[in-house]
Amino acid sequence: MEPICKLKDVYKALYNFEKEFAEKNGITINEGMLLCCLKDGKPKSANELCDFVGLSNSRVSRIITTVEAKGYIERTMGTTDKRQMIFTLTELGKEKTDAMQAQNMDFSGLATQVSGLIG
C-alpha cells in the first residue's frame, strides 16, 4: 500500500478513537488533554496549556473558551502581570478528570491497529 494511503488509514483510526472518546466523556480529546494538564492543581497560563496540548494559541484559546463555558475551568488575572490569564480546574473539572481516569482507557487496541497499518 502506498504511504499516503497508510497515512489515511492511521488518521481514520485516530479519528474513530477521538469520536469514541467524545461519546464516552462528553468532551473532545483536546478538551480532555487541557483538563489533564490542570489536574495537578497548579494554576497554568495559556502558554503553558498550549505547550502541553501541542496546538496553536488560537486553537487552545477556543478550547479554553469551551471548557470554561462547560464549567470545568476558571480563569483569574495574573498577580504580577494583569494581562496574563491563569487557569485552574473547578470542582466540576476535577470530577470530570476523575471520571475519565476511572475509565481505565485501553490504548492497546489503538496502538495495535496503528502499528499494523504502518508496520
N, CA, C and O atoms as a GROMACS GRO file, in nm:
protein
  476
    1MET      N    1   0.084  -0.117   0.000
    1MET     CA    2   0.000   0.000   0.000
    1MET      C    3   0.089   0.125   0.000
    1MET      O    4   0.194   0.127   0.065
    2GLU      N    5   0.048   0.225  -0.072
    2GLU     CA    6   0.124   0.349  -0.080
    2GLU      C    7   0.124   0.421   0.055
    2GLU      O    8   0.026   0.413   0.129
    3PRO      N    9   0.234   0.491   0.086
    3PRO     CA   10   0.244   0.560   0.216
    3PRO      C   11   0.128   0.655   0.244
    3PRO      O   12   0.081   0.662   0.358
    4ILE      N   13   0.081   0.728   0.145
    4ILE     CA   14  -0.028   0.823   0.169
    4ILE      C   15  -0.156   0.750   0.206
    4ILE      O   16  -0.236   0.800   0.285
    5CYS      N   17  -0.176   0.632   0.151
    5CYS     CA   18  -0.293   0.551   0.186
    5CYS      C   19  -0.282   0.500   0.329
    5CYS      O   20  -0.381   0.496   0.402
    6LYS      N   21  -0.161   0.460   0.370
    6LYS     CA   22  -0.139   0.418   0.508
    6LYS      C   23  -0.167   0.533   0.603
    6LYS      O   24  -0.230   0.515   0.708
    7LEU      N   25  -0.121   0.650   0.566
    7LEU     CA   26  -0.143   0.768   0.650
    7LEU      C   27  -0.292   0.796   0.666
    7LEU      O   28  -0.337   0.830   0.775
    8LYS      N   29  -0.367   0.780   0.559
    8LYS     CA   30  -0.513   0.799   0.565
    8LYS      C   31  -0.575   0.700   0.663
    8LYS      O   32  -0.663   0.737   0.741
    9ASP      N   33  -0.530   0.575   0.660
    9ASP     CA   34  -0.584   0.474   0.749
    9ASP      C   35  -0.547   0.502   0.895
    9ASP      O   36  -0.628   0.479   0.985
   10VAL      N   37  -0.426   0.552   0.919
   10VAL     CA   38  -0.385   0.590   1.055
   10VAL      C   39  -0.473   0.704   1.104
   10VAL      O   40  -0.522   0.702   1.217
   11TYR      N   41  -0.493   0.804   1.019
   11TYR     CA   42  -0.578   0.918   1.054
   11TYR      C   43  -0.720   0.871   1.087
   11TYR      O   44  -0.781   0.919   1.182
   12LYS      N   45  -0.771   0.778   1.008
   12LYS     CA   46  -0.906   0.727   1.029
   12LYS      C   47  -0.916   0.654   1.163
   12LYS      O   48  -1.015   0.669   1.235
   13ALA      N   49  -0.814   0.575   1.198
   13ALA     CA   50  -0.814   0.504   1.326
   13ALA      C   51  -0.813   0.604   1.442
   13ALA      O   52  -0.884   0.586   1.540
   14LEU      N   53  -0.731   0.708   1.430
   14LEU     CA   54  -0.726   0.810   1.535
   14LEU      C   55  -0.858   0.886   1.544
   14LEU      O   56  -0.905   0.917   1.653
   15TYR      N   57  -0.916   0.916   1.429
   15TYR     CA   58  -1.045   0.986   1.425
   15TYR      C   59  -1.152   0.904   1.497
   15TYR      O   60  -1.230   0.957   1.576
   16ASN      N   61  -1.155   0.774   1.468
   16ASN     CA   62  -1.254   0.687   1.532
   16ASN      C   63  -1.233   0.679   1.682
   16ASN      O   64  -1.329   0.676   1.759
   17PHE      N   65  -1.106   0.677   1.725
   17PHE     CA   66  -1.075   0.677   1.868
   17PHE      C   67  -1.124   0.807   1.932
   17PHE      O   68  -1.186   0.804   2.039
   18GLU      N   69  -1.096   0.921   1.868
   18GLU     CA   70  -1.139   1.050   1.921
   18GLU      C   71  -1.291   1.058   1.929
   18GLU      O   72  -1.346   1.112   2.025
   19LYS      N   73  -1.358   1.005   1.829
   19LYS     CA   74  -1.505   1.007   1.827
   19LYS      C   75  -1.560   0.924   1.943
   19LYS      O   76  -1.653   0.968   2.012
   20GLU      N   77  -1.504   0.807   1.965
   20GLU     CA   78  -1.547   0.721   2.075
   20GLU      C   79  -1.520   0.788   2.210
   20GLU      O   80  -1.602   0.781   2.301
   21PHE      N   81  -1.403   0.853   2.222
   21PHE     CA   82  -1.368   0.925   2.344
   21PHE      C   83  -1.472   1.033   2.374
   21PHE      O   84  -1.519   1.045   2.487
   22ALA      N   85  -1.508   1.110   2.272
   22ALA     CA   86  -1.606   1.219   2.289
   22ALA      C   87  -1.743   1.166   2.329
   22ALA      O   88  -1.811   1.225   2.413
   23GLU      N   89  -1.782   1.054   2.270
   23GLU     CA   90  -1.912   0.994   2.304
   23GLU      C   91  -1.916   0.946   2.448
   23GLU      O   92  -2.017   0.961   2.517
   24LYS      N   93  -1.805   0.887   2.495
   24LYS     CA   94  -1.799   0.835   2.632
   24LYS      C   95  -1.790   0.945   2.736
   24LYS      O   96  -1.845   0.932   2.845
   25ASN      N   97  -1.719   1.054   2.702
   25ASN     CA   98  -1.686   1.155   2.802
   25ASN      C   99  -1.763   1.287   2.789
   25ASN      O  100  -1.762   1.367   2.882
   26GLY      N  101  -1.827   1.308   2.677
   26GLY     CA  102  -1.899   1.434   2.658
   26GLY      C  103  -1.810   1.553   2.633
   26GLY      O  104  -1.855   1.668   2.637
   27ILE      N  105  -1.683   1.526   2.608
   27ILE     CA  106  -1.586   1.631   2.572
   27ILE      C  107  -1.493   1.575   2.464
   27ILE      O  108  -1.481   1.454   2.447
   28THR      N  109  -1.429   1.666   2.392
   28THR     CA  110  -1.335   1.621   2.290
   28THR      C  111  -1.204   1.578   2.355
   28THR      O  112  -1.180   1.606   2.472
   29ILE      N  113  -1.122   1.511   2.279
   29ILE     CA  114  -0.993   1.467   2.332
   29ILE      C  115  -0.903   1.588   2.362
   29ILE      O  116  -0.825   1.583   2.458
   30ASN      N  117  -0.913   1.695   2.283
   30ASN     CA  118  -0.836   1.815   2.311
   30ASN      C  119  -0.881   1.881   2.441
   30ASN      O  120  -0.798   1.930   2.518
   31GLU      N  121  -1.011   1.882   2.466
   31GLU     CA  122  -1.061   1.935   2.592
   31GLU      C  123  -1.012   1.848   2.708
   31GLU      O  124  -0.975   1.899   2.814
   32GLY      N  125  -1.011   1.716   2.688
   32GLY     CA  126  -0.961   1.624   2.789
   32GLY      C  127  -0.814   1.646   2.819
   32GLY      O  128  -0.772   1.641   2.935
   33MET      N  129  -0.734   1.671   2.715
   33MET     CA  130  -0.591   1.696   2.736
   33MET      C  131  -0.570   1.825   2.815
   33MET      O  132  -0.482   1.831   2.901
   34LEU      N  133  -0.651   1.927   2.787
   34LEU     CA  134  -0.639   2.052   2.860
   34LEU      C  135  -0.672   2.031   3.008
   34LEU      O  136  -0.601   2.082   3.095
   35LEU      N  137  -0.778   1.957   3.035
   35LEU     CA  138  -0.813   1.927   3.174
   35LEU      C  139  -0.704   1.845   3.241
   35LEU      O  140  -0.672   1.867   3.358
   36CYS      N  141  -0.646   1.753   3.168
   36CYS     CA  142  -0.538   1.670   3.220
   36CYS      C  143  -0.418   1.756   3.262
   36CYS      O  144  -0.354   1.728   3.363
   37CYS      N  145  -0.391   1.859   3.185
   37CYS     CA  146  -0.280   1.949   3.216
   37CYS      C  147  -0.302   2.019   3.350
   37CYS      O  148  -0.206   2.050   3.421
   38LEU      N  149  -0.426   2.044   3.384
   38LEU     CA  150  -0.459   2.118   3.506
   38LEU      C  151  -0.488   2.028   3.627
   38LEU      O  152  -0.509   2.079   3.737
   39LYS      N  153  -0.489   1.898   3.608
   39LYS     CA  154  -0.532   1.808   3.716
   39LYS      C  155  -0.437   1.803   3.835
   39LYS      O  156  -0.474   1.756   3.942
   40ASP      N  157  -0.314   1.852   3.817
   40ASP     CA  158  -0.221   1.853   3.930
   40ASP      C  159  -0.253   1.963   4.031
   40ASP      O  160  -0.190   1.973   4.136
   41GLY      N  161  -0.353   2.047   3.998
   41GLY     CA  162  -0.396   2.152   4.090
   41GLY      C  163  -0.317   2.280   4.082
   41GLY      O  164  -0.350   2.378   4.148
   42LYS      N  165  -0.212   2.281   4.001
   42LYS     CA  166  -0.131   2.402   3.987
   42LYS      C  167  -0.189   2.492   3.879
   42LYS      O  168  -0.219   2.445   3.769
   43PRO      N  169  -0.206   2.621   3.909
   43PRO     CA  170  -0.256   2.714   3.807
   43PRO      C  171  -0.160   2.721   3.689
   43PRO      O  172  -0.038   2.714   3.706
   44LYS      N  173  -0.215   2.734   3.569
   44LYS     CA  174  -0.134   2.737   3.447
   44LYS      C  175  -0.174   2.857   3.361
   44LYS      O  176  -0.290   2.899   3.361
   45SER      N  177  -0.076   2.910   3.289
   45SER     CA  178  -0.103   3.017   3.193
   45SER      C  179  -0.149   2.956   3.061
   45SER      O  180  -0.136   2.835   3.040
   46ALA      N  181  -0.202   3.039   2.974
   46ALA     CA  182  -0.244   2.992   2.842
   46ALA      C  183  -0.126   2.934   2.765
   46ALA      O  184  -0.141   2.834   2.695
   47ASN      N  185  -0.009   2.996   2.778
   47ASN     CA  186   0.109   2.944   2.709
   47ASN      C  187   0.147   2.805   2.759
   47ASN      O  188   0.186   2.718   2.680
   48GLU      N  189   0.137   2.783   2.889
   48GLU     CA  190   0.167   2.651   2.944
   48GLU      C  191   0.067   2.547   2.892
   48GLU      O  192   0.104   2.434   2.862
   49LEU      N  193  -0.059   2.587   2.882
   49LEU     CA  194  -0.160   2.496   2.827
   49LEU      C  195  -0.131   2.464   2.681
   49LEU      O  196  -0.144   2.349   2.639
   50CYS      N  197  -0.091   2.565   2.604
   50CYS     CA  198  -0.056   2.544   2.462
   50CYS      C  199   0.059   2.446   2.449
   50CYS      O  200   0.056   2.356   2.366
   51ASP      N  201   0.162   2.466   2.531
   51ASP     CA  202   0.278   2.377   2.526
   51ASP      C  203   0.238   2.233   2.556
   51ASP      O  204   0.286   2.140   2.491
   52PHE      N  205   0.152   2.214   2.655
   52PHE     CA  206   0.112   2.080   2.695
   52PHE      C  207   0.026   2.013   2.588
   52PHE      O  208   0.050   1.898   2.550
   53VAL      N  209  -0.073   2.086   2.538
   53VAL     CA  210  -0.167   2.029   2.441
   53VAL      C  211  -0.102   2.014   2.304
   53VAL      O  212  -0.135   1.922   2.229
   54GLY      N  213  -0.010   2.105   2.270
   54GLY     CA  214   0.061   2.094   2.143
   54GLY      C  215  -0.016   2.149   2.024
   54GLY      O  216   0.005   2.105   1.911
   55LEU      N  217  -0.104   2.243   2.050
   55LEU     CA  218  -0.181   2.306   1.943
   55LEU      C  219  -0.151   2.456   1.940
   55LEU      O  220  -0.085   2.509   2.029
   56SER      N  221  -0.199   2.522   1.836
   56SER     CA  222  -0.175   2.666   1.822
   56SER      C  223  -0.245   2.745   1.931
   56SER      O  224  -0.340   2.697   1.994
   57ASN      N  225  -0.197   2.867   1.954
   57ASN     CA  226  -0.258   2.955   2.054
   57ASN      C  227  -0.406   2.978   2.025
   57ASN      O  228  -0.488   2.975   2.116
   58SER      N  229  -0.439   3.000   1.898
   58SER     CA  230  -0.579   3.028   1.864
   58SER      C  231  -0.667   2.906   1.889
   58SER      O  232  -0.780   2.919   1.936
   59ARG      N  233  -0.617   2.787   1.858
   59ARG     CA  234  -0.695   2.665   1.881
   59ARG      C  235  -0.714   2.641   2.030
   59ARG      O  236  -0.825   2.609   2.075
   60VAL      N  237  -0.608   2.657   2.108
   60VAL     CA  238  -0.618   2.636   2.252
   60VAL      C  239  -0.709   2.742   2.315
   60VAL      O  240  -0.781   2.713   2.411
   61SER      N  241  -0.707   2.862   2.262
   61SER     CA  242  -0.797   2.967   2.310
   61SER      C  243  -0.943   2.925   2.294
   61SER      O  244  -1.024   2.948   2.384
   62ARG      N  245  -0.976   2.864   2.182
   62ARG     CA  246  -1.113   2.815   2.160
   62ARG      C  247  -1.146   2.700   2.255
   62ARG      O  248  -1.258   2.691   2.306
   63ILE      N  249  -1.049   2.613   2.278
   63ILE     CA  250  -1.071   2.501   2.371
   63ILE      C  251  -1.094   2.555   2.512
   63ILE      O  252  -1.182   2.508   2.584
   64ILE      N  253  -1.013   2.653   2.552
   64ILE     CA  254  -1.029   2.716   2.683
   64ILE      C  255  -1.170   2.774   2.697
   64ILE      O  256  -1.236   2.753   2.799
   65THR      N  257  -1.214   2.846   2.595
   65THR     CA  258  -1.347   2.906   2.598
   65THR      C  259  -1.455   2.799   2.616
   65THR      O  260  -1.550   2.818   2.691
   66THR      N  261  -1.439   2.688   2.546
   66THR     CA  262  -1.538   2.579   2.553
   66THR      C  263  -1.542   2.515   2.691
   66THR      O  264  -1.650   2.499   2.748
   67VAL      N  265  -1.426   2.478   2.746
   67VAL     CA  266  -1.426   2.410   2.876
   67VAL      C  267  -1.463   2.508   2.988
   67VAL      O  268  -1.517   2.467   3.091
   68GLU      N  269  -1.434   2.634   2.968
   68GLU     CA  270  -1.476   2.735   3.066
   68GLU      C  271  -1.629   2.747   3.065
   68GLU      O  272  -1.691   2.757   3.171
   69ALA      N  273  -1.688   2.747   2.946
   69ALA     CA  274  -1.834   2.755   2.934
   69ALA      C  275  -1.902   2.632   2.995
   69ALA      O  276  -2.014   2.640   3.046
   70LYS      N  277  -1.833   2.518   2.990
   70LYS     CA  278  -1.888   2.395   3.049
   70LYS      C  279  -1.870   2.391   3.200
   70LYS      O  280  -1.922   2.303   3.268
   71GLY      N  281  -1.795   2.489   3.253
   71GLY     CA  282  -1.775   2.498   3.397
   71GLY      C  283  -1.661   2.414   3.452
   71GLY      O  284  -1.653   2.393   3.573
   72TYR      N  285  -1.572   2.366   3.365
   72TYR     CA  286  -1.462   2.279   3.408
   72TYR      C  287  -1.338   2.356   3.453
   72TYR      O  288  -1.258   2.303   3.530
   73ILE      N  289  -1.321   2.478   3.405
   73ILE     CA  290  -1.206   2.558   3.444
   73ILE      C  291  -1.253   2.700   3.477
   73ILE      O  292  -1.362   2.742   3.439
   74GLU      N  293  -1.167   2.771   3.549
   74GLU     CA  294  -1.193   2.912   3.573
   74GLU      C  295  -1.065   2.990   3.546
   74GLU      O  296  -0.955   2.938   3.560
   75ARG      N  297  -1.084   3.114   3.508
   75ARG     CA  298  -0.968   3.200   3.480
   75ARG      C  299  -0.963   3.312   3.581
   75ARG      O  300  -1.064   3.364   3.627
   76THR      N  301  -0.840   3.346   3.615
   76THR     CA  302  -0.816   3.461   3.702
   76THR      C  303  -0.704   3.543   3.641
   76THR      O  304  -0.627   3.494   3.558
   77MET      N  305  -0.697   3.668   3.682
   77MET     CA  306  -0.590   3.755   3.633
   77MET      C  307  -0.460   3.721   3.705
   77MET      O  308  -0.460   3.686   3.823
   78GLY      N  309  -0.350   3.730   3.632
   78GLY     CA  310  -0.220   3.707   3.692
   78GLY      C  311  -0.192   3.810   3.801
   78GLY      O  312  -0.240   3.923   3.794
   79THR      N  313  -0.116   3.770   3.902
   79THR     CA  314  -0.088   3.862   4.013
   79THR      C  315   0.024   3.959   3.979
   79THR      O  316   0.020   4.076   4.019
   80THR      N  317   0.124   3.913   3.906
   80THR     CA  318   0.235   4.002   3.871
   80THR      C  319   0.213   4.074   3.740
   80THR      O  320   0.259   4.187   3.722
   81ASP      N  321   0.143   4.009   3.649
   81ASP     CA  322   0.113   4.069   3.518
   81ASP      C  323  -0.038   4.059   3.496
   81ASP      O  324  -0.090   3.951   3.468
   82LYS      N  325  -0.105   4.170   3.507
   82LYS     CA  326  -0.252   4.172   3.497
   82LYS      C  327  -0.302   4.134   3.358
   82LYS      O  328  -0.420   4.106   3.340
   83ARG      N  329  -0.213   4.135   3.259
   83ARG     CA  330  -0.254   4.094   3.124
   83ARG      C  331  -0.259   3.943   3.109
   83ARG      O  332  -0.325   3.891   3.018
   84GLN      N  333  -0.190   3.874   3.197
   84GLN     CA  334  -0.183   3.729   3.187
   84GLN      C  335  -0.303   3.664   3.256
   84GLN      O  336  -0.341   3.702   3.367
   85MET      N  337  -0.362   3.567   3.190
   85MET     CA  338  -0.472   3.491   3.247
   85MET      C  339  -0.417   3.359   3.301
   85MET      O  340  -0.333   3.294   3.237
   86ILE      N  341  -0.465   3.320   3.417
   86ILE     CA  342  -0.424   3.197   3.482
   86ILE      C  343  -0.548   3.107   3.493
   86ILE      O  344  -0.657   3.154   3.524
   87PHE      N  345  -0.528   2.978   3.466
   87PHE     CA  346  -0.640   2.884   3.462
   87PHE      C  347  -0.623   2.774   3.566
   87PHE      O  348  -0.512   2.724   3.589
   88THR      N  349  -0.734   2.736   3.627
   88THR     CA  350  -0.736   2.626   3.724
   88THR      C  351  -0.863   2.544   3.702
   88THR      O  352  -0.961   2.591   3.644
   89LEU      N  353  -0.859   2.420   3.749
   89LEU     CA  354  -0.978   2.334   3.743
   89LEU      C  355  -1.080   2.379   3.848
   89LEU      O  356  -1.042   2.418   3.958
   90THR      N  357  -1.205   2.372   3.813
   90THR     CA  358  -1.312   2.390   3.910
   90THR      C  359  -1.340   2.255   3.974
   90THR      O  360  -1.282   2.154   3.935
   91GLU      N  361  -1.428   2.253   4.071
   91GLU     CA  362  -1.467   2.126   4.133
   91GLU      C  363  -1.529   2.033   4.028
   91GLU      O  364  -1.502   1.913   4.028
   92LEU      N  365  -1.611   2.090   3.940
   92LEU     CA  366  -1.670   2.011   3.831
   92LEU      C  367  -1.562   1.956   3.738
   92LEU      O  368  -1.573   1.843   3.690
   93GLY      N  369  -1.459   2.036   3.712
   93GLY     CA  370  -1.347   1.991   3.629
   93GLY      C  371  -1.271   1.876   3.694
   93GLY      O  372  -1.229   1.783   3.626
   94LYS      N  373  -1.253   1.884   3.826
   94LYS     CA  374  -1.187   1.774   3.898
   94LYS      C  375  -1.270   1.647   3.889
   94LYS      O  376  -1.216   1.538   3.870
   95GLU      N  377  -1.401   1.662   3.902
   95GLU     CA  378  -1.489   1.545   3.890
   95GLU      C  379  -1.479   1.484   3.751
   95GLU      O  380  -1.478   1.362   3.736
   96LYS      N  381  -1.471   1.568   3.649
   96LYS     CA  382  -1.461   1.519   3.511
   96LYS      C  383  -1.329   1.444   3.490
   96LYS      O  384  -1.329   1.337   3.429
   97THR      N  385  -1.218   1.498   3.539
   97THR     CA  386  -1.089   1.430   3.522
   97THR      C  387  -1.087   1.299   3.600
   97THR      O  388  -1.033   1.199   3.553
   98ASP      N  389  -1.147   1.299   3.719
   98ASP     CA  390  -1.155   1.174   3.797
   98ASP      C  391  -1.237   1.069   3.722
   98ASP      O  392  -1.201   0.952   3.719
   99ALA      N  393  -1.348   1.112   3.662
   99ALA     CA  394  -1.434   1.020   3.587
   99ALA      C  395  -1.360   0.963   3.466
   99ALA      O  396  -1.372   0.844   3.436
  100MET      N  397  -1.282   1.047   3.398
  100MET     CA  398  -1.206   0.998   3.282
  100MET      C  399  -1.100   0.899   3.327
  100MET      O  400  -1.079   0.797   3.261
  101GLN      N  401  -1.032   0.928   3.438
  101GLN     CA  402  -0.929   0.837   3.488
  101GLN      C  403  -0.988   0.704   3.534
  101GLN      O  404  -0.925   0.600   3.519
  102ALA      N  405  -1.108   0.708   3.589
  102ALA     CA  406  -1.172   0.586   3.639
  102ALA      C  407  -1.208   0.489   3.527
  102ALA      O  408  -1.231   0.371   3.552
  103GLN      N  409  -1.214   0.539   3.404
  103GLN     CA  410  -1.248   0.453   3.290
  103GLN      C  411  -1.138   0.354   3.256
  103GLN      O  412  -1.164   0.254   3.189
  104ASN      N  413  -1.016   0.381   3.299
  104ASN     CA  414  -0.903   0.295   3.263
  104ASN      C  415  -0.901   0.267   3.114
  104ASN      O  416  -0.906   0.151   3.071
  105MET      N  417  -0.895   0.373   3.036
  105MET     CA  418  -0.897   0.359   2.890
  105MET      C  419  -0.784   0.269   2.843
  105MET      O  420  -0.670   0.281   2.888
  106ASP      N  421  -0.817   0.181   2.753
  106ASP     CA  422  -0.719   0.088   2.698
  106ASP      C  423  -0.675   0.137   2.560
  106ASP      O  424  -0.754   0.139   2.466
  107PHE      N  425  -0.549   0.176   2.552
  107PHE     CA  426  -0.495   0.226   2.426
  107PHE      C  427  -0.428   0.116   2.345
  107PHE      O  428  -0.381   0.141   2.234
  108SER      N  429  -0.423  -0.005   2.400
  108SER     CA  430  -0.352  -0.112   2.330
  108SER      C  431  -0.418  -0.146   2.196
  108SER      O  432  -0.348  -0.176   2.099
  109GLY      N  433  -0.550  -0.140   2.192
  109GLY     CA  434  -0.618  -0.168   2.065
  109GLY      C  435  -0.584  -0.066   1.959
  109GLY      O  436  -0.560  -0.102   1.843
  110LEU      N  437  -0.581   0.060   1.998
  110LEU     CA  438  -0.544   0.166   1.904
  110LEU      C  439  -0.399   0.151   1.862
  110LEU      O  440  -0.367   0.163   1.743
  111ALA      N  441  -0.311   0.124   1.959
  111ALA     CA  442  -0.169   0.107   1.927
  111ALA      C  443  -0.148  -0.011   1.832
  111ALA      O  444  -0.069  -0.001   1.738
  112THR      N  445  -0.217  -0.121   1.856
  112THR     CA  446  -0.205  -0.238   1.769
  112THR      C  447  -0.256  -0.206   1.629
  112THR      O  448  -0.194  -0.244   1.530
  113GLN      N  449  -0.369  -0.137   1.623
  113GLN     CA  450  -0.427  -0.103   1.493
  113GLN      C  451  -0.333  -0.011   1.414
  113GLN      O  452  -0.308  -0.035   1.296
  114VAL      N  453  -0.280   0.092   1.478
  114VAL     CA  454  -0.190   0.185   1.410
  114VAL      C  455  -0.061   0.114   1.371
  114VAL      O  456  -0.010   0.134   1.261
  115SER      N  457  -0.008   0.032   1.461
  115SER     CA  458   0.114  -0.042   1.432
  115SER      C  459   0.095  -0.134   1.312
  115SER      O  460   0.184  -0.146   1.227
  116GLY      N  461  -0.020  -0.199   1.304
  116GLY     CA  462  -0.049  -0.286   1.190
  116GLY      C  463  -0.060  -0.210   1.060
  116GLY      O  464  -0.026  -0.261   0.953
  117LEU      N  465  -0.108  -0.087   1.068
  117LEU     CA  466  -0.124  -0.006   0.947
  117LEU      C  467   0.010   0.044   0.893
  117LEU      O  468   0.029   0.052   0.771
  118ILE      N  469   0.102   0.076   0.984
  118ILE     CA  470   0.229   0.132   0.937
  118ILE      C  471   0.339   0.027   0.929
  118ILE      O  472   0.443   0.049   0.868
  119GLY      N  473   0.314  -0.089   0.993
  119GLY     CA  474   0.413  -0.196   1.003
  119GLY      C  475   0.462  -0.242   0.874
  119GLY      O  476   0.546  -0.332   0.869
   0.00000   0.00000   0.00000
